Amino acid sequence: MPATVSMLSTYADKAYWKPSLDENGYKKALQDSSWADGLRGIAAIFVMCSHMTLAFARYIVRPADGENGPSSWMQRPVFRLVGQGPAWVALFFILSGFVNSLKAIKLARAGNIEPALSNLAVSSFRRSFRLFLPATAATVLSWFVTQFGAYETARLSDAYWLYTTSPRPSSSWGTAVEDLVRAIRTTWLYNPDNPYDQPQWALFYLLQGSMFVFCALLVTINLTPRWRTLALILSYFWSWNWGIKLGD
């Protein structure tokens, strides 16, 4: 019996979880970005609300019911943000830039330039797959149910956002496969369009913005925080003017 108790005590000591340095660092990283994850969750809820607004209460999108018409309380400033999807999508862009750059900048400020460069390389590679693979899976699922008429009721409704974003079944399975390939391809081109999952229009710009962040950090990783901030501000104004000229 004493031997058994001794063995159990030894096993309990080994099995007892003690946070290692890496685990503490991971918990600290979670604390640094957990507020951003929560804010992204709130933004996701309001994006869903904006889709519901487009489907069932489009009048909220307008600030008034005419040039000199009255405004309901949901059309007034602040309250009308509930139905303004672009504002919350823009918030996604800002938070994505923050989260994608957080670790690399912290490493650079600590003087760990090589690990920071390695983090940028790994993050840029992972980012593409983290956006592409779930989006493709969602497209394939939506495409599959489309072929069985899953969206026909929505297409026949009078809700604007529903009937404009509900795809039609393809004429044959051969055509359906072509339509699927085209939908996946056009999701990642300029002026993206995915008939099987319309909200994926933003993914191309999220990926593009992530690559801009990684490239900007790659160029400025050796700079001090003050000079990095100055360089990024100048790059922002230059890219803003360049984007206007391109009509982007």
Accessible surface in RSA format (square Angstrom, percent):
REM  Atomic radii and reference values for relative SASA: ProtOr
REM  Chains: A
REM  Algorithm: Lee & Richards
REM  Probe-radius: 1.40
REM  Slices: 20
REM RES _ NUM      All-atoms   Total-Side   Main-Chain    Non-polar    All polar
REM                ABS   REL    ABS   REL    ABS   REL    ABS   REL    ABS   REL
RES MET A   1   169.57  87.8 131.30  86.9  38.27  91.1 118.69 100.9  50.88  67.4
RES PRO A   2   110.99  80.9 100.20  91.3  10.79  39.2 106.62  88.0   4.37  27.1
RES ALA A   3    70.14  64.5  60.81  93.8   9.33  21.2  68.16  96.0   1.98   5.2
RES THR A   4    72.08  51.3  71.47  72.5   0.60   1.4  42.37  56.9  29.71  44.9
RES VAL A   5    81.36  53.5  81.04  73.4   0.33   0.8  81.32  70.7   0.04   0.1
RES SER A   6    64.32  54.4  57.33  76.5   6.99  16.1  29.21  62.2  35.12  49.2
RES MET A   7   138.63  71.8 130.58  86.4   8.05  19.2 107.05  91.0  31.59  41.8
RES LEU A   8   115.68  64.4 112.06  80.2   3.62   9.1 112.54  79.0   3.14   8.4
RES SER A   9    57.55  48.6  50.79  67.8   6.76  15.6  35.51  75.6  22.04  30.9
RES THR A  10    66.16  47.1  63.49  64.4   2.67   6.4  44.39  59.6  21.78  32.9
RES TYR A  11   152.99  71.4 150.23  85.5   2.76   7.2 108.53  81.6  44.46  54.8
RES ALA A  12    55.51  51.0  47.08  72.7   8.43  19.2  51.74  72.9   3.77  10.0
RES ASP A  13   103.31  72.4  92.22  91.8  11.09  26.2  28.67  67.5  74.64  74.4
RES LYS A  14   168.10  82.0 134.20  82.3  33.90  80.7  88.90  80.0  79.20  84.4
RES ALA A  15    62.76  57.7  27.93  43.1  34.82  79.2  39.52  55.7  23.24  61.6
RES TYR A  16   153.17  71.5 137.88  78.4  15.28  39.8  97.55  73.3  55.61  68.6
RES TRP A  17   145.65  58.4 132.76  64.3  12.89  30.3 130.35  69.5  15.30  24.8
RES LYS A  18   145.94  71.2 129.67  79.6  16.26  38.7  73.96  66.6  71.98  76.7
RES PRO A  19    64.50  47.0  46.91  42.8  17.59  63.9  46.91  38.7  17.59 109.3
RES SER A  20    54.56  46.1  45.17  60.3   9.39  21.6  48.66 103.6   5.90   8.3
RES LEU A  21   153.62  85.6 142.34 101.8  11.28  28.4 144.39 101.4   9.23  24.8
RES ASP A  22   119.43  83.7 108.08 107.6  11.35  26.8  35.20  82.9  84.23  84.0
RES GLU A  23    66.21  38.0  64.72  49.0   1.49   3.6  31.62  61.2  34.60  28.2
RES ASN A  24    68.26  47.1  62.49  60.4   5.77  13.9  21.41  51.5  46.85  45.3
RES GLY A  25    40.47  49.9   0.00   N/A  40.47  49.9  34.10  93.6   6.37  14.3
RES TYR A  26   142.47  66.5 135.95  77.3   6.52  17.0 102.33  76.9  40.13  49.5
RES LYS A  27    99.08  48.3  97.76  60.0   1.32   3.1  57.23  51.5  41.85  44.6
RES LYS A  28   106.95  52.2 105.73  64.9   1.22   2.9  82.55  74.3  24.40  26.0
RES ALA A  29    49.75  45.7  45.89  70.8   3.86   8.8  47.39  66.7   2.36   6.2
RES LEU A  30    84.66  47.1  84.00  60.1   0.66   1.7  84.49  59.3   0.17   0.5
RES GLN A  31   118.15  66.1 102.85  75.2  15.30  36.4  39.11  83.2  79.04  59.9
RES ASP A  32    33.68  23.6  24.16  24.0   9.53  22.5  13.27  31.2  20.41  20.4
RES SER A  33    16.17  13.7  16.17  21.6   0.00   0.0   2.98   6.3  13.19  18.5
RES SER A  34    61.45  51.9  52.31  69.8   9.15  21.1  36.11  76.9  25.34  35.5
RES TRP A  35   134.73  54.1 118.67  57.4  16.06  37.7 119.78  63.9  14.95  24.3
RES ALA A  36     0.00   0.0   0.00   0.0   0.00   0.0   0.00   0.0   0.00   0.0
RES ASP A  37    66.59  46.6  56.23  56.0  10.36  24.5  29.68  69.9  36.91  36.8
RES GLY A  38    41.46  51.1   0.00   N/A  41.46  51.1  37.87 103.9   3.59   8.0
RES LEU A  39    57.52  32.0  54.65  39.1   2.87   7.2  55.85  39.2   1.68   4.5
RES ARG A  40    62.53  26.3  61.50  31.4   1.02   2.4  15.23  20.8  47.30  28.7
RES GLY A  41    35.29  43.5   0.00   N/A  35.29  43.5  33.30  91.4   1.99   4.5
RES ILE A  42    84.82  48.3  84.12  62.7   0.69   1.7  84.12  60.6   0.69   1.9
RES ALA A  43     0.00   0.0   0.00   0.0   0.00   0.0   0.00   0.0   0.00   0.0
RES ALA A  44    48.46  44.6  40.57  62.6   7.89  17.9  42.64  60.0   5.82  15.4
RES ILE A  45   101.57  57.8  99.64  74.2   1.93   4.6 101.54  73.1   0.03   0.1
RES PHE A  46    52.94  26.5  52.94  32.8   0.00   0.0  52.94  32.1   0.00   0.0
RES VAL A  47    27.93  18.4  27.93  25.3   0.00   0.0  27.93  24.3   0.00   0.0
RES MET A  48   113.18  58.6 110.83  73.3   2.35   5.6  71.89  61.1  41.29  54.7
RES CYS A  49    34.80  26.3  32.19  35.9   2.62   6.1   4.21  10.7  30.59  33.0
RES SER A  50     4.09   3.5   4.09   5.5   0.00   0.0   1.97   4.2   2.12   3.0
RES HIS A  51    41.44  22.6  40.76  28.3   0.68   1.7  15.57  16.0  25.87  30.1
RES MET A  52   108.26  56.1 106.22  70.3   2.03   4.8  78.47  66.7  29.79  39.5
RES THR A  53     9.72   6.9   7.37   7.5   2.35   5.6   2.14   2.9   7.58  11.5
RES LEU A  54    52.22  29.1  52.22  37.4   0.00   0.0  52.22  36.7   0.00   0.0
RES ALA A  55     8.26   7.6   2.10   3.2   6.16  14.0   2.10   3.0   6.16  16.3
RES PHE A  56   135.80  67.9  98.06  60.7  37.74  98.2 105.76  64.1  30.04  86.0
RES ALA A  57    23.94  22.0  21.44  33.1   2.50   5.7  23.94  33.7   0.00   0.0
RES ARG A  58   119.98  50.4 113.76  58.0   6.22  14.8  26.64  36.4  93.34  56.6
RES TYR A  59    94.19  44.0  91.35  52.0   2.84   7.4  59.08  44.4  35.12  43.3
RES ILE A  60    12.89   7.3  12.89   9.6   0.00   0.0  12.89   9.3   0.00   0.0
RES VAL A  61    56.13  36.9  50.62  45.8   5.51  13.3  50.62  44.0   5.51  14.9
RES ARG A  62   116.57  48.9 114.63  58.4   1.94   4.6  57.66  78.8  58.92  35.7
RES PRO A  63    92.43  67.4  88.24  80.4   4.19  15.2  88.24  72.9   4.19  26.1
RES ALA A  64    20.21  18.6  16.15  24.9   4.06   9.2  16.15  22.7   4.06  10.8
RES ASP A  65    79.30  55.6  49.41  49.2  29.90  70.7  22.28  52.4  57.02  56.9
RES GLY A  66    40.12  49.5   0.00   N/A  40.12  49.5  33.87  93.0   6.25  14.0
RES GLU A  67   174.00  99.9 128.16  97.0  45.84 109.1  54.86 106.1 119.14  97.3
RES ASN A  68   146.32 100.9 107.11 103.5  39.20  94.4  41.19  99.1 105.12 101.6
RES GLY A  69    27.38  33.8   0.00   N/A  27.38  33.8  12.71  34.9  14.66  32.8
RES PRO A  70   105.57  76.9  93.26  85.0  12.31  44.8 104.97  86.7   0.60   3.8
RES SER A  71    33.44  28.3  15.85  21.2  17.59  40.5   5.38  11.5  28.06  39.3
RES SER A  72    41.64  35.2  29.85  39.8  11.79  27.2  39.88  84.9   1.76   2.5
RES TRP A  73   161.80  64.9 157.14  76.1   4.66  10.9 129.95  69.3  31.85  51.7
RES MET A  74    32.14  16.6  32.14  21.3   0.00   0.0  26.48  22.5   5.66   7.5
RES GLN A  75     2.05   1.1   0.04   0.0   2.01   4.8   0.00   0.0   2.05   1.6
RES ARG A  76   126.11  53.0 124.44  63.4   1.67   4.0  31.79  43.5  94.32  57.2
RES PRO A  77   103.60  75.5  94.65  86.3   8.95  32.5  97.95  80.9   5.65  35.1
RES VAL A  78   114.47  75.3 103.79  94.0  10.68  25.7 104.19  90.5  10.28  27.9
RES PHE A  79   106.32  53.2 103.12  63.9   3.20   8.3 106.32  64.5   0.00   0.0
RES ARG A  80    50.18  21.1  50.18  25.6   0.00   0.0  12.93  17.7  37.25  22.6
RES LEU A  81    72.79  40.5  72.79  52.1   0.00   0.0  72.79  51.1   0.00   0.0
RES VAL A  82    49.27  32.4  49.24  44.6   0.03   0.1  49.24  42.8   0.03   0.1
RES GLY A  83     4.38   5.4   0.00   N/A   4.38   5.4   0.00   0.0   4.38   9.8
RES GLN A  84    33.44  18.7  32.18  23.5   1.26   3.0   9.20  19.6  24.24  18.4
RES GLY A  85     9.15  11.3   0.00   N/A   9.15  11.3   7.06  19.4   2.09   4.7
RES PRO A  86   103.35  75.3  95.87  87.4   7.48  27.2  98.79  81.6   4.56  28.4
RES ALA A  87    46.36  42.6  27.73  42.8  18.63  42.4  36.93  52.0   9.43  25.0
RES TRP A  88    37.94  15.2  37.94  18.4   0.00   0.0  37.94  20.2   0.00   0.0
RES VAL A  89    24.40  16.1  24.40  22.1   0.00   0.0  24.40  21.2   0.00   0.0
RES ALA A  90    49.17  45.2  45.18  69.7   3.99   9.1  48.42  68.2   0.75   2.0
RES LEU A  91    37.88  21.1  36.56  26.2   1.32   3.3  37.42  26.3   0.46   1.2
RES PHE A  92    48.43  24.2  48.43  30.0   0.00   0.0  48.43  29.4   0.00   0.0
RES PHE A  93    65.34  32.7  55.53  34.4   9.81  25.5  56.28  34.1   9.05  25.9
RES ILE A  94   119.03  67.7 108.88  81.1  10.15  24.5 115.96  83.5   3.07   8.3
RES LEU A  95     5.39   3.0   5.39   3.9   0.00   0.0   5.39   3.8   0.00   0.0
RES SER A  96     9.68   8.2   8.66  11.6   1.01   2.3   5.48  11.7   4.20   5.9
RES GLY A  97    16.57  20.4   0.00   N/A  16.57  20.4  15.02  41.2   1.54   3.5
RES PHE A  98    70.15  35.1  62.57  38.8   7.58  19.7  68.18  41.3   1.98   5.7
RES VAL A  99    44.66  29.4  33.70  30.5  10.96  26.4  33.70  29.3  10.96  29.7
RES ASN A 100    25.14  17.3  15.68  15.2   9.46  22.8   5.16  12.4  19.98  19.3
RES SER A 101    15.00  12.7  15.00  20.0   0.00   0.0   3.32   7.1  11.67  16.4
RES LEU A 102    38.12  21.2  35.80  25.6   2.32   5.8  38.12  26.8   0.00   0.0
RES LYS A 103   126.89  61.9 124.45  76.4   2.43   5.8  72.50  65.3  54.38  57.9
RES ALA A 104     0.00   0.0   0.00   0.0   0.00   0.0   0.00   0.0   0.00   0.0
RES ILE A 105    40.51  23.1  40.51  30.2   0.00   0.0  40.51  29.2   0.00   0.0
RES LYS A 106    89.71  43.8  81.08  49.7   8.63  20.5  69.26  62.3  20.45  21.8
RES LEU A 107    39.36  21.9  38.51  27.6   0.85   2.1  39.36  27.6   0.00   0.0
RES ALA A 108    11.14  10.2   0.23   0.4  10.90  24.8   0.30   0.4  10.84  28.7
RES ARG A 109   160.43  67.4 122.11  62.2  38.32  91.2  40.86  55.8 119.57  72.5
RES ALA A 110    72.51  66.7  34.76  53.6  37.75  85.9  47.63  67.1  24.88  65.9
RES GLY A 111    54.15  66.8   0.00   N/A  54.15  66.8  29.73  81.6  24.42  54.7
RES ASN A 112    62.90  43.4  59.22  57.2   3.68   8.9   5.53  13.3  57.36  55.4
RES ILE A 113    47.64  27.1  45.23  33.7   2.41   5.8  45.23  32.6   2.41   6.5
RES GLU A 114   141.41  81.2 134.71 101.9   6.70  15.9  49.02  94.8  92.39  75.4
RES PRO A 115    66.55  48.5  57.80  52.7   8.75  31.8  63.84  52.7   2.72  16.9
RES ALA A 116     0.00   0.0   0.00   0.0   0.00   0.0   0.00   0.0   0.00   0.0
RES LEU A 117    63.95  35.6  58.74  42.0   5.21  13.1  59.07  41.5   4.88  13.1
RES SER A 118    64.54  54.5  56.88  75.9   7.66  17.7  32.26  68.7  32.29  45.2
RES ASN A 119    24.87  17.2  19.69  19.0   5.19  12.5   8.11  19.5  16.77  16.2
RES LEU A 120     7.49   4.2   6.23   4.5   1.26   3.2   6.65   4.7   0.84   2.2
RES ALA A 121    63.35  58.3  50.11  77.3  13.24  30.1  58.02  81.7   5.34  14.1
RES VAL A 122    64.34  42.3  60.93  55.2   3.41   8.2  64.34  55.9   0.00   0.0
RES SER A 123    27.54  23.3  22.12  29.5   5.42  12.5  11.77  25.1  15.77  22.1
RES SER A 124    30.69  25.9  27.72  37.0   2.97   6.8  12.83  27.3  17.86  25.0
RES PHE A 125   138.31  69.2 131.97  81.7   6.34  16.5 138.31  83.9   0.00   0.0
RES ARG A 126   127.89  53.7 125.48  64.0   2.41   5.7  25.77  35.2 102.12  61.9
RES ARG A 127    33.80  14.2  32.54  16.6   1.25   3.0   5.66   7.7  28.14  17.1
RES SER A 128    39.71  33.6  38.79  51.8   0.93   2.1  24.60  52.4  15.11  21.2
RES PHE A 129    94.97  47.5  93.93  58.2   1.04   2.7  94.22  57.1   0.75   2.2
RES ARG A 130   155.62  65.3 139.56  71.1  16.06  38.2  48.05  65.7 107.57  65.2
RES LEU A 131    20.30  11.3  17.33  12.4   2.96   7.5  18.73  13.2   1.57   4.2
RES PHE A 132    75.71  37.9  75.71  46.9   0.00   0.0  75.71  45.9   0.00   0.0
RES LEU A 133   100.31  55.9  95.69  68.5   4.62  11.6  96.27  67.6   4.04  10.9
RES PRO A 134    79.94  58.3  67.42  61.5  12.52  45.5  75.54  62.4   4.40  27.4
RES ALA A 135     8.02   7.4   1.86   2.9   6.16  14.0   7.14  10.1   0.88   2.3
RES THR A 136    28.01  19.9  26.37  26.7   1.64   3.9  27.31  36.7   0.71   1.1
RES ALA A 137    63.96  58.8  50.93  78.6  13.03  29.6  58.55  82.5   5.40  14.3
RES ALA A 138    41.85  38.5  32.25  49.8   9.60  21.8  38.55  54.3   3.30   8.7
RES THR A 139     1.43   1.0   1.43   1.4   0.00   0.0   0.00   0.0   1.43   2.2
RES VAL A 140    58.01  38.2  58.01  52.5   0.00   0.0  58.01  50.4   0.00   0.0
RES LEU A 141   118.80  66.2 115.57  82.7   3.22   8.1 118.50  83.2   0.30   0.8
RES SER A 142     9.76   8.2   7.92  10.6   1.84   4.2   9.75  20.8   0.01   0.0
RES TRP A 143    24.35   9.8  24.35  11.8   0.00   0.0  24.35  13.0   0.00   0.0
RES PHE A 144    96.58  48.3  96.58  59.8   0.00   0.0  96.58  58.6   0.00   0.0
RES VAL A 145    48.26  31.8  47.25  42.8   1.01   2.4  48.26  41.9   0.00   0.0
RES THR A 146     0.84   0.6   0.38   0.4   0.46   1.1   0.49   0.7   0.35   0.5
RES GLN A 147    30.54  17.1   7.37   5.4  23.17  55.2   4.32   9.2  26.22  19.9
RES PHE A 148   135.74  67.9 101.24  62.7  34.50  89.8 109.00  66.1  26.73  76.5
RES GLY A 149    25.16  31.0   0.00   N/A  25.16  31.0  10.03  27.5  15.13  33.9
RES ALA A 150    63.46  58.3  25.97  40.1  37.49  85.3  37.75  53.2  25.71  68.1
RES TYR A 151    62.86  29.3  61.72  35.1   1.14   3.0  43.29  32.5  19.57  24.1
RES GLU A 152    53.87  30.9  53.87  40.8   0.00   0.0  34.57  66.9  19.30  15.8
RES THR A 153   116.35  82.8 110.43 112.0   5.91  14.1  76.33 102.5  40.01  60.5
RES ALA A 154    22.36  20.6  17.43  26.9   4.93  11.2  20.99  29.6   1.37   3.6
RES ARG A 155    48.50  20.4  34.18  17.4  14.32  34.1   4.01   5.5  44.49  27.0
RES LEU A 156   145.73  81.2 112.56  80.5  33.17  83.4 116.63  81.9  29.09  78.3
RES SER A 157    39.01  33.0  22.08  29.5  16.93  39.0  32.39  69.0   6.62   9.3
RES ASP A 158   139.75  97.9 111.95 111.4  27.81  65.8  45.33 106.7  94.42  94.2
RES ALA A 159     6.70   6.2   3.10   4.8   3.60   8.2   6.70   9.4   0.00   0.0
RES TYR A 160    81.85  38.2  79.97  45.5   1.88   4.9  35.96  27.0  45.89  56.6
RES TRP A 161    45.94  18.4  45.94  22.2   0.00   0.0  41.73  22.3   4.20   6.8
RES LEU A 162    52.68  29.3  52.63  37.7   0.05   0.1  52.68  37.0   0.00   0.0
RES TYR A 163    96.43  45.0  81.49  46.4  14.94  38.9  48.33  36.3  48.09  59.3
RES THR A 164    70.99  50.5  33.66  34.1  37.33  89.0  37.43  50.3  33.56  50.7
RES THR A 165    31.03  22.1  15.50  15.7  15.52  37.0  16.43  22.1  14.60  22.1
RES SER A 166    16.47  13.9   4.55   6.1  11.92  27.5   2.45   5.2  14.02  19.6
RES PRO A 167    16.24  11.8   6.81   6.2   9.42  34.3  15.86  13.1   0.37   2.3
RES ARG A 168   167.23  70.2 154.02  78.5  13.21  31.5  51.91  70.9 115.32  69.9
RES PRO A 169    52.21  38.1  34.60  31.5  17.61  64.0  34.60  28.6  17.61 109.5
RES SER A 170    23.76  20.1   0.81   1.1  22.95  52.9   7.21  15.4  16.54  23.2
RES SER A 171   107.60  90.9  61.44  82.0  46.16 106.3  58.32 124.2  49.28  69.0
RES SER A 172    58.65  49.6  46.37  61.9  12.28  28.3  48.49 103.3  10.15  14.2
RES TRP A 173   129.76  52.1 125.35  60.7   4.40  10.3  95.67  51.0  34.09  55.3
RES GLY A 174    49.32  60.8   0.00   N/A  49.32  60.8  40.36 110.7   8.96  20.1
RES THR A 175    50.14  35.7  47.48  48.1   2.66   6.3  27.68  37.2  22.46  34.0
RES ALA A 176     0.28   0.3   0.28   0.4   0.00   0.0   0.28   0.4   0.00   0.0
RES VAL A 177    78.56  51.7  78.56  71.1   0.00   0.0  78.56  68.3   0.00   0.0
RES GLU A 178   106.38  61.1 100.09  75.7   6.29  15.0  34.14  66.0  72.24  59.0
RES ASP A 179    31.82  22.3  29.81  29.7   2.01   4.8   9.05  21.3  22.77  22.7
RES LEU A 180    22.43  12.5  22.43  16.0   0.00   0.0  22.43  15.8   0.00   0.0
RES VAL A 181    90.04  59.2  88.34  80.0   1.70   4.1  89.24  77.5   0.80   2.2
RES ARG A 182   126.26  53.0 122.75  62.6   3.50   8.3  54.76  74.8  71.49  43.3
RES ALA A 183     1.97   1.8   0.31   0.5   1.66   3.8   1.62   2.3   0.34   0.9
RES ILE A 184    36.85  21.0  35.25  26.3   1.60   3.9  36.80  26.5   0.06   0.2
RES ARG A 185   149.26  62.7 139.08  70.9  10.18  24.2  54.25  74.1  95.01  57.6
RES THR A 186    30.25  21.5  30.11  30.5   0.14   0.3  27.72  37.2   2.52   3.8
RES THR A 187     2.01   1.4   1.64   1.7   0.36   0.9   1.71   2.3   0.30   0.4
RES TRP A 188    45.36  18.2  32.98  16.0  12.38  29.1  30.96  16.5  14.40  23.4
RES LEU A 189    73.60  41.0  71.73  51.3   1.87   4.7  73.60  51.7   0.00   0.0
RES TYR A 190   143.94  67.2 129.96  73.9  13.98  36.4  97.60  73.3  46.34  57.1
RES ASN A 191   132.72  91.5 112.78 109.0  19.94  48.0  32.34  77.8 100.38  97.0
RES PRO A 192    17.56  12.8   3.73   3.4  13.83  50.3   3.73   3.1  13.83  86.0
RES ASP A 193    88.08  61.7  85.32  84.9   2.77   6.5  25.60  60.2  62.49  62.3
RES ASN A 194     3.63   2.5   0.71   0.7   2.92   7.0   0.61   1.5   3.01   2.9
RES PRO A 195    64.37  46.9  52.97  48.3  11.41  41.5  62.30  51.4   2.07  12.9
RES TYR A 196    14.74   6.9   7.21   4.1   7.53  19.6   2.28   1.7  12.46  15.4
RES ASP A 197    41.50  29.1  36.83  36.7   4.68  11.1   8.58  20.2  32.92  32.8
RES GLN A 198    65.21  36.5  61.42  44.9   3.79   9.0  24.48  52.1  40.73  30.9
RES PRO A 199    50.48  36.8  41.19  37.5   9.29  33.8  41.68  34.4   8.79  54.7
RES GLN A 200    10.47   5.9   9.58   7.0   0.89   2.1   8.71  18.5   1.77   1.3
RES TRP A 201    96.47  38.7  95.59  46.3   0.88   2.1  79.44  42.4  17.02  27.6
RES ALA A 202    11.21  10.3  11.21  17.3   0.00   0.0  11.21  15.8   0.00   0.0
RES LEU A 203    30.27  16.9  30.27  21.7   0.00   0.0  30.27  21.3   0.00   0.0
RES PHE A 204    25.63  12.8  25.48  15.8   0.16   0.4  25.48  15.4   0.16   0.5
RES TYR A 205    55.33  25.8  53.61  30.5   1.71   4.5  35.41  26.6  19.91  24.5
RES LEU A 206    24.61  13.7  22.91  16.4   1.71   4.3  23.29  16.4   1.32   3.6
RES LEU A 207    38.24  21.3  38.24  27.4   0.00   0.0  38.24  26.9   0.00   0.0
RES GLN A 208    37.56  21.0  30.99  22.7   6.56  15.6  16.65  35.4  20.91  15.9
RES GLY A 209    23.51  29.0   0.00   N/A  23.51  29.0  22.39  61.4   1.12   2.5
RES SER A 210     4.26   3.6   0.84   1.1   3.42   7.9   1.65   3.5   2.61   3.7
RES MET A 211    55.47  28.7  55.43  36.7   0.04   0.1  35.10  29.8  20.37  27.0
RES PHE A 212   121.45  60.8 116.66  72.3   4.79  12.5 118.06  71.6   3.39   9.7
RES VAL A 213    38.40  25.3  35.29  31.9   3.12   7.5  38.38  33.3   0.02   0.1
RES PHE A 214    10.29   5.1   8.92   5.5   1.37   3.6   9.17   5.6   1.12   3.2
RES CYS A 215    74.74  56.5  73.33  81.8   1.41   3.3  23.99  60.8  50.75  54.7
RES ALA A 216    31.84  29.3  22.45  34.6   9.39  21.4  30.92  43.5   0.92   2.4
RES LEU A 217     4.68   2.6   4.68   3.3   0.00   0.0   4.68   3.3   0.00   0.0
RES LEU A 218   103.41  57.6  93.61  67.0   9.80  24.6  93.61  65.7   9.80  26.4
RES VAL A 219   122.05  80.3  94.54  85.6  27.51  66.3 100.70  87.5  21.35  57.9
RES THR A 220     7.29   5.2   7.29   7.4   0.00   0.0   7.29   9.8   0.00   0.0
RES ILE A 221     4.55   2.6   3.02   2.2   1.53   3.7   3.02   2.2   1.53   4.1
RES ASN A 222   113.22  78.1  84.83  82.0  28.39  68.4  28.60  68.8  84.62  81.8
RES LEU A 223    71.95  40.1  63.46  45.4   8.49  21.3  65.69  46.1   6.26  16.9
RES THR A 224    78.07  55.5  73.47  74.5   4.59  10.9  74.59 100.2   3.47   5.2
RES PRO A 225    57.96  42.2  56.42  51.4   1.54   5.6  57.50  47.5   0.46   2.8
RES ARG A 226   199.62  83.8 188.44  96.1  11.18  26.6  72.58  99.2 127.04  77.0
RES TRP A 227   151.35  60.7 150.29  72.7   1.07   2.5 124.17  66.2  27.19  44.1
RES ARG A 228    10.07   4.2  10.07   5.1   0.00   0.0   5.44   7.4   4.63   2.8
RES THR A 229    75.61  53.8  73.73  74.7   1.88   4.5  50.19  67.4  25.42  38.4
RES LEU A 230    78.73  43.8  76.94  55.0   1.79   4.5  78.33  55.0   0.41   1.1
RES ALA A 231    28.43  26.1  22.72  35.1   5.71  13.0  27.35  38.5   1.09   2.9
RES LEU A 232    61.75  34.4  56.84  40.7   4.91  12.3  57.19  40.2   4.56  12.3
RES ILE A 233    83.62  47.6  81.13  60.4   2.49   6.0  83.58  60.2   0.04   0.1
RES LEU A 234   110.24  61.4 105.75  75.7   4.49  11.3 106.31  74.7   3.92  10.6
RES SER A 235    58.79  49.7  53.47  71.4   5.32  12.2  29.19  62.2  29.59  41.5
RES TYR A 236   122.89  57.4 117.59  66.9   5.30  13.8  89.64  67.4  33.25  41.0
RES PHE A 237   109.55  54.8 103.86  64.3   5.70  14.8 104.20  63.2   5.35  15.3
RES TRP A 238   165.69  66.5 158.27  76.6   7.42  17.4 136.68  72.9  29.00  47.1
RES SER A 239    48.25  40.8  42.92  57.3   5.33  12.3  29.47  62.7  18.78  26.3
RES TRP A 240   141.00  56.6 133.31  64.5   7.69  18.1 120.74  64.4  20.25  32.9
RES ASN A 241    75.43  52.0  72.94  70.5   2.49   6.0  20.46  49.2  54.97  53.1
RES TRP A 242   122.02  49.0 120.72  58.4   1.30   3.0 102.48  54.6  19.54  31.7
RES GLY A 243    15.39  19.0   0.00   N/A  15.39  19.0  15.39  42.2   0.00   0.0
RES ILE A 244   117.19  66.7  99.71  74.3  17.48  42.1 104.85  75.5  12.34  33.5
RES LYS A 245   158.93  77.5 120.89  74.2  38.04  90.6  80.59  72.5  78.34  83.4
RES LEU A 246   115.17  64.1  83.70  59.9  31.46  79.1  86.50  60.8  28.66  77.1
RES GLY A 247    68.58  84.6   0.00   N/A  68.58  84.6  35.27  96.8  33.31  74.6
RES ASP A 248   115.73  81.1  54.52  54.3  61.21 144.7  38.37  90.3  77.36  77.2
END  Absolute sums over single chains surface
CHAIN  1 A    16712.3      14405.7       2306.6      11506.2       5206.1
END  Absolute sums over all chains
TOTAL         16712.3      14405.7       2306.6      11506.2       5206.1
